[in-house]
Amino acid sequence: MIETKKVTAPFSSVGADGEQPQEKNFIEIITNPQKQINLQATNFNDFHTISPEKSGQDGLQVVSMTELYDTTYPPRIPIIDGILYGGTYLFVGAPKVGKSFFMAQLAYHVAMGIPLWEYPVYQGTVLYLALEDDYARLQRRLSRMFGVESADHFYLSVRAKSLSEGLCEQLENFVKAHRDTKLMIIDTLQKVREASGDRYSYSIDYEIVTKLKAFSDTYGVCLLLVHHTRKLESEDSFEMISGTNGLLGAADGAFIMQKKKRTDNIAVLDIVGRDQPDQELTIEFERETCIWKFKKAETELWKQPPDPLLETIAKLISSEQPEWSGTASELIKILQLEIQPNILTRKLNISMERLSMEYGIYYESSRGHNGRKITLKLQTKSLEKEVSL
């Protein structure tokens, strides 16, 4: 039976006149920005450390299905659970629809580790390139939205190089200086794209986002690109993205913010992504504090049904027994399972992300002198810090 969860909004956003919640709901996770790399777009210099790929005579990098299943990949860490993950996303809306206020709200919540509406937020450093603003305007805007309590992990800039002039190098230097970076916002994409006489060809648009996606995949961050809609209406809101389909085709996902009238306070936020459910949220702009409030969700989030294997492991690893280590055969015997050792290992490889995110259990498979060893640990803050180093 498929279990669904209706999205509600028990958490109110923090406004200029409101008090910060006493409990920040700070969520720490095992993460290493240098290791959050997906198989589709990886820095080839790092293949030997995280991928079983091999080169044939023609130089094509390949991996067999067997090797794919026998490899453990880092979990895909959410930035905002159910909404935003590592990768490159477009955030699109008409001019002056409220995109920059929403970007500031996202950045503040991630930097502070405060839930956005009812969605858990995973705290980390944020860089916001507000390239259409100046610092005085940002000061006024942020103080109106959040009062005078600052977020130490929230960094802003009003100037950056274009992609052809060295933007990725600037972003790389920031990540190296702030290893816990989770979110980087470029507001707007137009400010950093290369000048070209053929600015809106599919190949040019695709190449622009591909360059930025290569960066976000290499360093395991979320890169959010603010962009504008075109003037022509369409039944499919995602066809209203200014430019060609190359932008959306290369991105990991997109957000479209729309109002029926520019003077409305109500907006609809459509969300699509490669590895997440499509959603449609209705949000309301509170003009006094310039905060976007949650109204409703039209789409129910699908939730995976319980996995009997993971449920059994969760009973083994607890506060009474926070760690277990041994072979797959030994684990099968303890759990009283009827399964082959290599099949168990593959199931755990595939379920590593779910073990971490849903059950708080760290899984590792390593090969030693006596064969392959499985390690299961109950995640704690000390363990998270140890693993992320």
BELDA-V731645 format. One record per pair of residues at least 12 apart in sequence whose ideal C-beta (glycine too) atoms are under 10 Angstrom apart, sorted by the first residue. I is the first residue (numbers start at 1). GAP is how many residues later the second one is. If there is no record, write none. Layout:
# BELDA-V731645
I;GAP
I;GAP
This chain:
# BELDA-V731645
1;304
2;298
2;300
2;301
2;302
2;303
3;297
3;298
3;299
3;300
3;301
3;302
3;303
4;295
4;296
4;297
4;298
4;299
5;77
5;113
5;292
5;295
5;296
5;297
5;298
6;290
6;291
6;293
6;294
6;295
7;75
7;110
7;111
7;112
7;272
7;274
7;287
7;289
7;290
7;291
7;292
7;293
7;294
8;109
8;110
8;286
8;288
8;289
9;107
9;108
9;109
9;110
9;272
9;274
9;284
9;285
9;286
9;287
9;288
10;105
10;107
10;108
10;284
11;14
11;103
11;104
11;105
11;106
11;107
11;108
11;109
11;283
12;105
12;274
12;279
12;281
12;282
13;92
13;95
13;96
13;101
13;102
13;103
13;104
13;132
13;133
13;270
13;273
13;276
13;278
13;279
13;280
13;281
14;91
14;94
14;95
14;98
14;100
14;131
14;132
14;133
14;135
14;275
14;277
15;129
15;130
15;131
15;132
15;271
15;273
15;274
15;275
15;276
15;278
16;126
16;127
16;128
16;129
16;130
16;131
16;132
16;272
16;273
16;274
16;275
17;127
17;130
17;271
17;272
18;128
18;129
18;271
18;273
19;128
19;130
20;92
20;94
20;126
20;127
20;129
21;91
21;93
21;94
23;91
23;92
24;88
24;89
24;90
24;91
24;97
24;99
25;87
25;88
25;89
25;90
25;95
25;96
25;98
26;86
26;87
26;88
26;95
26;96
26;97
26;355
27;51
27;54
27;86
27;88
27;93
27;94
27;95
27;96
28;85
28;94
28;95
28;96
28;152
28;351
28;352
28;353
28;355
28;356
28;357
28;360
29;46
29;48
29;49
29;93
29;94
29;95
29;153
29;327
29;328
29;331
29;350
29;355
29;358
29;359
30;44
30;45
30;47
30;326
30;330
30;332
30;347
30;349
30;353
30;354
30;355
30;356
30;357
30;358
31;43
31;44
31;46
31;55
31;91
31;93
31;148
31;149
31;151
31;189
31;325
31;353
31;356
31;357
32;42
32;45
32;147
32;188
32;355
32;356
32;357
33;44
33;53
33;91
33;92
33;142
33;143
33;145
33;146
33;147
33;148
33;149
33;185
33;186
33;187
33;188
33;355
34;12
34;15
34;16
34;40
34;141
34;142
34;145
34;184
34;185
34;186
34;354
35;14
35;15
35;38
35;39
35;184
35;185
35;352
35;353
36;14
36;37
36;38
36;39
36;40
36;41
36;50
36;51
36;146
36;180
36;181
36;182
36;183
36;184
36;185
37;12
37;13
37;14
37;36
37;37
37;49
37;180
37;181
37;182
37;183
38;12
38;35
38;36
38;38
38;48
38;49
38;175
38;178
38;179
38;180
38;182
38;214
38;236
38;237
39;12
39;13
39;14
39;22
39;24
39;29
39;32
39;34
39;178
40;173
40;177
40;212
40;234
41;46
41;47
41;169
41;172
41;173
41;174
41;175
41;176
41;177
41;209
41;211
42;19
42;172
42;175
42;176
43;171
43;172
43;174
43;175
43;176
44;17
45;173
46;172
47;14
47;16
50;21
50;22
50;23
50;24
51;12
51;16
51;17
51;20
51;22
52;12
52;14
52;15
52;16
52;18
52;19
53;14
53;15
53;18
54;13
66;276
66;280
68;278
68;281
68;282
69;273
69;274
69;276
69;277
69;278
69;280
69;281
70;272
70;275
70;276
70;279
70;295
70;302
71;275
71;278
71;294
72;273
72;276
72;277
72;278
72;280
72;291
72;292
72;293
72;294
73;276
73;277
73;279
73;280
74;12
74;146
74;278
74;279
74;282
75;276
75;277
75;278
75;279
75;280
75;281
75;282
75;287
75;288
76;144
76;199
76;200
76;276
76;277
76;280
76;281
77;45
77;47
77;105
77;143
77;145
77;276
77;279
77;280
78;41
78;42
78;43
78;44
78;104
78;144
78;198
78;275
78;279
79;27
79;30
79;31
79;37
79;40
79;42
79;43
79;44
79;45
79;47
79;103
79;104
79;142
79;143
79;145
80;26
80;29
80;30
80;35
80;36
80;37
80;39
80;40
80;41
80;42
80;102
80;103
80;142
81;34
81;35
81;37
81;38
81;39
81;40
81;41
81;195
81;220
81;276
82;34
82;36
82;37
82;38
82;189
82;194
82;195
82;197
82;215
82;219
82;221
83;23
83;33
83;34
83;36
83;37
83;38
83;170
83;172
83;186
83;188
83;190
83;193
83;196
83;198
83;218
84;22
84;26
84;32
84;35
84;37
84;38
84;98
84;99
84;138
84;140
84;168
84;169
84;171
84;187
84;189
84;192
85;137
85;167
85;168
85;188
85;189
85;190
85;191
86;96
86;97
86;130
86;131
86;133
86;134
86;135
86;136
86;137
86;166
87;125
87;126
87;129
87;130
87;133
87;134
87;135
87;136
87;137
87;164
87;165
87;166
87;186
87;187
87;188
87;189
88;96
88;98
88;121
88;122
88;123
88;124
88;125
88;126
88;127
88;128
88;129
88;133
88;134
88;135
88;136
88;137
88;162
88;163
88;164
88;165
88;166
89;96
89;120
89;124
89;127
89;133
89;134
89;135
89;136
89;137
89;162
89;163
89;164
89;165
89;166
89;182
89;183
89;184
90;99
90;119
90;134
90;135
90;136
90;137
90;148
90;151
90;153
90;157
90;158
90;160
90;161
90;162
90;163
90;164
90;165
90;166
90;182
91;12
91;15
91;94
91;95
91;96
91;97
91;98
91;133
91;134
91;135
91;136
91;162
91;163
91;164
91;165
91;166
91;178
91;180
92;97
92;133
92;134
92;135
92;136
92;137
92;138
92;145
92;146
92;148
92;149
92;150
92;151
92;155
92;156
92;162
92;163
92;164
92;165
92;166
92;178
93;133
93;134
93;135
93;136
93;147
93;162
93;163
93;164
93;165
93;166
93;174
93;176
94;134
94;135
94;136
94;137
94;146
94;148
94;163
94;164
94;165
94;168
95;37
95;93
95;133
95;134
95;167
96;166
97;131
97;132
97;160
97;161
97;162
97;165
97;167
97;170
97;188
98;159
98;161
98;164
98;167
98;169
98;185
98;187
98;189
98;192
98;194
99;88
99;89
99;127
99;128
99;129
99;156
99;158
99;168
100;28
100;30
100;32
100;33
100;37
100;38
100;41
100;85
100;87
100;88
100;126
100;190
101;40
101;43
101;44
101;184
101;185
101;188
101;189
101;190
101;191
102;124
102;153
102;155
102;165
102;167
102;181
102;183
102;188
102;189
102;190
103;23
103;25
103;26
103;27
103;80
103;82
103;83
103;84
103;85
103;121
103;123
104;24
104;26
104;29
104;34
104;37
104;38
104;40
104;41
104;42
104;50
104;52
104;81
104;83
104;186
104;187
104;188
105;37
105;40
105;41
105;185
105;186
105;187
106;15
106;20
106;22
106;77
106;79
106;116
106;118
106;149
106;186
107;19
107;20
107;21
107;23
107;35
107;44
107;46
107;47
107;48
107;49
107;76
107;77
107;78
107;80
107;117
108;18
108;20
108;34
108;37
108;38
108;41
108;42
108;43
108;46
108;183
109;12
109;14
109;17
109;37
109;42
109;45
109;74
110;12
110;13
110;14
110;15
110;16
110;41
110;43
110;44
110;72
110;73
110;75
110;112
111;12
111;13
111;14
111;15
111;16
111;17
111;39
111;40
111;41
111;42
111;43
111;44
111;71
111;72
112;14
112;34
112;37
112;38
112;39
112;40
112;41
112;42
113;38
113;40
114;37
116;176
116;178
117;164
117;166
117;175
117;176
117;177
117;178
117;180
118;176
118;179
119;162
119;175
119;182
120;237
121;61
121;62
122;60
122;61
122;235
123;28
123;30
123;57
123;59
124;29
124;54
124;55
124;56
124;57
124;58
124;59
124;97
124;98
125;26
125;27
125;28
125;29
125;30
125;49
125;50
125;52
125;53
125;54
125;55
125;56
125;57
125;58
125;59
125;96
126;25
126;27
126;28
126;29
126;30
126;52
126;55
126;56
126;57
126;58
126;59
126;95
126;96
126;98
127;26
127;27
127;28
127;29
127;30
127;33
127;43
127;44
127;47
127;48
127;51
127;54
127;55
127;56
127;57
127;58
127;59
127;94
127;96
128;14
128;26
128;27
128;28
128;29
128;30
128;55
128;56
128;57
128;58
128;59
128;96
129;26
129;27
129;28
129;29
129;30
129;31
129;38
129;41
129;42
129;45
129;55
129;56
129;57
129;58
129;59
129;62
129;63
129;97
130;26
130;27
130;28
130;29
130;30
130;55
130;56
130;57
130;58
130;61
130;96
131;26
131;27
131;28
131;29
131;55
131;56
131;57
131;58
131;59
131;60
131;61
131;95
132;26
132;55
132;56
132;58
132;59
132;94
133;23
133;25
133;54
134;24
134;25
135;21
135;22
135;23
136;22
137;21
138;18
138;19
138;20
139;17
141;149
142;12
142;14
142;148
144;144
144;145
144;146
144;147
145;141
145;144
145;145
145;146
145;147
146;143
146;144
146;145
147;142
153;25
153;27
153;28
153;29
153;30
154;29
155;19
155;22
155;23
155;26
155;29
156;29
157;13
157;17
158;29
159;32
160;26
160;31
160;32
161;31
162;29
162;30
162;31
162;32
162;33
163;26
163;29
163;30
163;31
163;44
163;45
163;48
163;49
163;52
164;28
164;29
164;30
164;31
164;32
164;47
165;27
165;29
167;19
167;24
167;25
167;26
167;27
167;44
167;45
167;48
168;24
168;43
168;44
168;46
168;47
168;50
169;46
170;22
171;13
171;15
171;41
171;44
171;45
171;48
171;50
171;52
172;43
172;46
172;47
174;45
174;47
175;40
175;43
175;44
175;45
175;46
176;43
179;40
179;209
179;210
180;208
181;38
181;39
181;40
181;41
182;38
182;39
182;40
183;38
183;39
183;40
183;41
184;28
184;31
184;32
184;35
184;37
184;38
184;39
184;40
184;41
185;37
185;38
185;39
185;40
185;41
186;26
186;37
186;38
186;39
186;40
186;41
187;37
187;38
187;39
187;40
188;37
188;38
188;39
188;40
189;16
189;19
189;20
189;23
189;35
189;36
189;37
189;38
189;39
189;53
189;54
189;58
190;35
190;36
190;37
190;38
190;52
190;53
191;35
192;16
192;20
192;33
193;12
193;14
193;15
193;16
193;18
193;19
193;32
193;34
193;50
194;13
194;14
194;17
196;12
199;44
199;45
200;30
200;42
200;43
200;44
200;46
200;47
201;42
201;43
201;45
202;41
202;42
202;43
202;44
202;45
202;47
202;48
203;41
203;43
204;39
204;40
204;42
204;43
205;36
205;37
205;38
205;39
205;40
205;41
205;42
205;43
205;44
205;45
206;38
206;39
206;40
206;41
206;42
206;43
206;44
206;45
207;39
207;43
208;17
208;35
208;38
208;39
208;42
209;14
209;16
209;34
209;37
209;38
209;39
209;40
209;41
209;42
209;43
210;36
210;39
210;40
210;41
211;39
212;13
212;38
212;39
213;12
213;37
213;38
213;39
216;35
216;36
217;35
222;30
222;31
223;28
223;29
224;29
224;31
225;22
225;26
225;29
226;29
227;14
227;15
227;16
227;20
227;21
227;24
227;27
227;28
227;29
228;12
228;13
228;14
228;15
229;12
229;13
229;27
229;28
229;29
230;12
230;13
236;20
236;34
237;17
237;19
237;20
237;21
237;31
237;33
237;35
237;43
238;16
238;17
238;18
238;32
238;34
239;17
240;16
240;18
241;13
241;15
248;24
251;21
251;22
251;23
252;20
252;21
252;22
252;23
252;24
253;18
253;19
253;20
253;21
253;22
253;23
253;25
254;16
254;17
254;18
254;19
255;14
255;15
255;16
255;17
255;18
255;24
255;26
256;12
256;13
256;14
256;15
256;16
256;24
257;12
257;13
257;24
257;26
257;35
258;12
259;26
264;20
264;21
265;18
265;19
265;20
265;21
265;22
265;27
265;28
266;16
266;17
266;18
266;19
266;29
267;14
267;15
267;16
267;17
267;18
267;25
267;28
268;12
268;13
268;14
268;15
268;27
268;30
269;12
269;13
269;14
269;23
269;25
269;28
270;28
270;29
271;26
271;28
276;25
277;22
277;23
277;24
277;25
277;26
278;21
279;18
279;19
279;20
279;21
279;22
280;16
280;17
280;18
280;19
281;13
281;14
281;15
281;16
281;17
281;18
282;12
282;13
282;14
282;15
282;16
283;12
283;13
283;14
284;12
303;55
304;50
304;54
306;52
307;40
307;44
307;47
307;48
307;51
307;52
308;29
309;26
309;28
309;30
309;35
309;38
309;39
309;42
309;46
310;37
310;38
310;41
310;44
310;45
310;48
310;49
310;51
311;48
312;19
312;22
312;23
312;24
312;25
313;18
313;21
313;22
313;35
313;38
313;42
313;46
313;48
313;50
313;63
314;41
314;44
314;45
314;46
314;47
314;62
314;64
315;20
316;15
316;18
316;19
316;45
316;60
317;38
317;42
317;43
317;44
317;45
317;46
317;59
317;60
317;61
317;62
318;43
318;60
319;59
319;61
320;58
321;55
321;57
322;39
322;54
322;55
322;56
322;57
322;58
322;61
323;38
323;39
323;52
323;53
323;54
323;55
323;60
324;37
324;50
324;51
324;52
324;53
324;54
325;39
325;41
325;48
325;49
325;50
325;51
325;52
326;47
326;48
326;49
326;50
327;14
327;17
327;18
327;43
327;44
327;45
327;46
327;47
328;12
328;13
328;14
328;15
328;16
328;17
328;18
328;20
328;37
328;43
328;44
328;45
328;46
329;12
329;15
329;42
329;45
330;43
330;44
331;13
331;14
331;17
331;43
331;45
332;12
341;30
341;31
341;33
342;30
344;30
345;20
345;27
345;29
346;19
348;15
348;16
348;17
348;26
348;28
349;14
349;16
351;12
352;12
352;13
355;21
355;24
356;23
357;22
359;17
359;19
359;20
360;17
360;18
360;19
360;20
361;15
361;16
361;17
361;18
362;13
362;14
362;15
362;16
362;17
362;18
362;21
362;22
362;25
363;12
363;13
363;14
364;12
364;13
364;23
